[in-house]
Amino acid sequence: MTRDQVKEIVLNIISVVAPDADLSGVKSDVRLRDQLEMDSMDFLDIVMELRKRYKIEVPKEDYQQLASLDSCAEYLTPRLQEVAVS
């Protein structure tokens, strides 16, 4: 799985969690919460969707690594590849 595919997965999850969010101009290197006016509950919903859909556990201490699309891709790519292999 590529980083771009991971970014698409994250954007897809955001579109479900925050259906009114305009994802057309999301910048990869800017915090998602700042761009999309997401609150902490929206963020937790994203984490829960990752667990539900892909069986990925994100420990609380790693939440900051899901701040932007770039950091999501960096953090999630190896984890999604492990899931794909198993």
Backbone bond lengths (Angstrom), bond angles and torsions (degrees), N, CA, C in turn:
res aa  C-N    CA-C-N  psi(-1)  N-CA   C-N-CA  omega(-1)  CA-C   N-CA-C  phi
1 M - - - 1.442 - - 1.532 108.65 -
2 T 1.314 115.38 133.26 1.457 120.41 -177.84 1.536 110.82 -88.64
3 R 1.315 114.97 166.06 1.467 120.15 176.46 1.528 111.02 -62.30
4 D 1.330 116.70 -38.32 1.469 119.34 178.79 1.520 111.43 -64.36
5 Q 1.327 116.87 -37.45 1.462 120.15 177.08 1.529 110.54 -65.59
6 V 1.306 116.32 -39.02 1.462 120.59 177.90 1.527 109.89 -64.23
7 K 1.311 116.99 -41.70 1.470 120.15 177.56 1.524 110.54 -60.84
8 E 1.318 116.90 -40.37 1.470 120.65 177.61 1.527 111.08 -63.72
9 I 1.321 116.95 -39.49 1.463 120.99 177.04 1.522 110.01 -60.87
10 V 1.327 116.67 -46.31 1.459 121.15 -179.67 1.524 110.59 -62.97
11 L 1.316 117.17 -44.29 1.472 120.21 178.41 1.522 111.43 -63.68
12 N 1.318 116.75 -37.17 1.461 120.11 177.66 1.523 110.51 -64.01
13 I 1.305 116.70 -43.36 1.471 120.54 178.22 1.525 110.12 -63.64
14 I 1.323 117.52 -41.96 1.468 120.40 178.58 1.524 110.15 -62.03
15 S 1.325 117.14 -38.62 1.472 119.84 -179.56 1.525 111.49 -63.82
16 V 1.322 117.10 -27.09 1.466 121.11 176.80 1.526 110.48 -81.50
17 V 1.320 116.43 -43.63 1.463 122.36 -177.19 1.530 111.39 -71.07
18 A 1.325 116.38 -40.07 1.471 122.19 -178.59 1.528 108.85 -128.62
19 P 1.341 117.07 74.12 1.466 120.08 -173.17 1.526 115.22 -60.99
20 D 1.317 117.75 -20.36 1.465 120.57 179.82 1.524 113.02 -87.53
21 A 1.318 117.50 -5.85 1.469 121.32 -177.79 1.525 110.30 -70.58
22 D 1.327 115.50 136.36 1.460 121.06 175.94 1.523 108.39 -87.88
23 L 1.323 115.99 106.17 1.456 121.25 -175.92 1.524 113.12 -92.05
24 S 1.311 117.57 -0.39 1.469 120.96 -174.12 1.527 113.63 -65.85
25 G 1.322 118.28 -29.68 1.459 119.92 -176.73 1.513 113.92 -114.05
26 V 1.329 117.33 22.61 1.463 120.09 -177.43 1.524 109.98 -65.71
27 K 1.330 114.99 128.04 1.468 121.32 177.97 1.524 108.51 -92.50
28 S 1.321 115.75 137.99 1.468 121.68 -175.05 1.516 114.00 -66.85
29 D 1.327 116.79 -28.44 1.463 119.57 -171.79 1.524 114.18 -105.68
30 V 1.329 117.24 9.83 1.465 121.71 -179.70 1.531 108.50 -111.43
31 R 1.314 116.27 141.08 1.471 120.36 -179.24 1.525 111.25 -52.32
32 L 1.314 115.86 130.12 1.461 121.13 -179.12 1.520 111.99 -61.64
33 R 1.318 116.75 -40.67 1.467 119.71 -179.09 1.516 111.43 -61.86
34 D 1.328 117.58 -34.05 1.461 121.01 179.13 1.528 111.32 -72.71
35 Q 1.315 116.21 -39.21 1.466 120.68 -177.05 1.534 112.71 -75.00
36 L 1.314 116.00 -36.38 1.460 120.12 -170.38 1.522 113.74 -110.90
37 E 1.322 116.34 6.26 1.457 121.36 179.23 1.521 111.71 52.15
38 M 1.325 115.50 44.06 1.450 120.63 177.70 1.519 109.08 -86.04
39 D 1.320 115.47 145.32 1.456 118.95 175.80 1.523 109.73 -100.34
40 S 1.317 115.98 -178.56 1.459 119.70 -176.25 1.522 112.43 -64.59
41 M 1.320 117.91 -30.77 1.468 120.47 177.54 1.529 110.47 -67.73
42 D 1.313 117.89 -39.96 1.467 120.99 175.99 1.524 109.79 -60.50
43 F 1.319 115.99 -44.09 1.457 120.17 -179.93 1.530 110.66 -61.78
44 L 1.327 116.84 -45.27 1.467 120.00 178.20 1.517 111.40 -62.53
45 D 1.319 117.01 -34.97 1.469 120.28 176.35 1.528 110.79 -63.39
46 I 1.318 117.48 -36.87 1.468 121.01 176.93 1.523 109.75 -63.79
47 V 1.318 116.37 -45.66 1.467 120.64 178.66 1.532 110.20 -60.56
48 M 1.327 116.42 -42.03 1.464 120.36 179.73 1.538 111.58 -65.46
49 E 1.315 117.00 -38.43 1.470 120.48 177.42 1.524 111.19 -65.21
50 L 1.319 117.09 -38.83 1.468 120.12 176.52 1.527 110.18 -60.70
51 R 1.313 115.83 -40.65 1.464 119.62 179.04 1.525 110.68 -68.45
52 K 1.322 116.01 -44.49 1.470 120.54 -177.02 1.532 112.08 -66.60
53 R 1.319 116.47 -48.00 1.470 120.45 -175.30 1.521 114.05 -78.91
54 Y 1.336 116.09 -38.33 1.471 120.06 -169.71 1.526 114.20 -122.15
55 K 1.332 116.93 3.15 1.474 121.50 179.12 1.530 112.39 58.87
56 I 1.329 115.75 33.67 1.462 121.34 179.31 1.526 108.62 -100.78
57 E 1.318 115.02 122.04 1.460 121.00 175.51 1.526 108.44 -93.95
58 V 1.315 115.83 125.53 1.462 120.45 176.12 1.522 107.22 -111.45
59 P 1.336 116.85 107.88 1.467 119.08 179.14 1.529 111.32 -63.47
60 K 1.309 114.83 149.57 1.466 120.42 -177.82 1.524 112.44 -52.43
61 E 1.320 116.33 -37.57 1.471 119.31 -178.55 1.529 112.79 -69.54
62 D 1.331 117.98 -11.75 1.470 121.52 178.44 1.529 113.37 -100.28
63 Y 1.319 117.38 -0.78 1.470 120.09 -177.19 1.528 112.50 -54.04
64 Q 1.340 118.18 -38.19 1.466 120.64 -177.99 1.529 111.45 -62.87
65 Q 1.331 117.45 -19.68 1.459 120.45 179.53 1.537 112.19 -78.07
66 L 1.331 116.14 -3.05 1.461 120.87 176.97 1.530 110.89 -108.92
67 A 1.308 116.38 26.40 1.465 120.93 -174.34 1.522 113.31 -70.67
68 S 1.326 117.92 -44.19 1.472 121.76 -177.83 1.521 109.24 -122.40
69 L 1.314 116.43 169.67 1.471 118.98 176.70 1.517 111.31 -61.95
70 D 1.335 116.80 -40.66 1.464 119.98 178.72 1.528 111.37 -61.66
71 S 1.322 116.53 -45.80 1.463 118.67 -178.96 1.529 111.11 -69.86
72 C 1.325 117.60 -33.20 1.472 120.75 174.20 1.524 110.00 -60.62
73 A 1.315 115.85 -46.76 1.467 120.05 -179.05 1.526 110.74 -62.17
74 E 1.329 116.49 -42.46 1.460 120.14 -179.44 1.535 110.84 -64.18
75 Y 1.312 116.53 -42.37 1.460 121.30 -177.24 1.532 112.02 -75.54
76 L 1.337 116.95 -42.47 1.463 120.39 -171.05 1.527 115.06 -87.31
77 T 1.324 118.27 -26.18 1.469 120.15 -176.20 1.528 112.15 -53.72
78 P 1.333 120.23 -52.92 1.470 118.09 -179.88 1.531 112.64 -64.46
79 R 1.311 118.23 -33.58 1.458 121.28 -179.72 1.531 111.33 -70.21
80 L 1.322 116.32 -39.52 1.464 119.23 177.46 1.522 111.11 -69.60
81 Q 1.311 117.57 -32.40 1.460 120.23 176.74 1.522 110.78 -67.17
82 E 1.335 116.86 -37.05 1.467 120.18 176.42 1.521 110.99 -63.57
83 V 1.340 116.15 -41.17 1.461 120.80 179.26 1.526 110.45 -64.81
84 A 1.330 116.30 -41.09 1.473 120.91 -179.14 1.526 111.60 -64.35
85 V 1.324 116.73 -33.07 1.456 121.55 -178.62 1.520 111.25 -75.90
86 S 1.338 116.83 -36.61 1.457 118.45 -176.01 1.502 114.43 -78.99
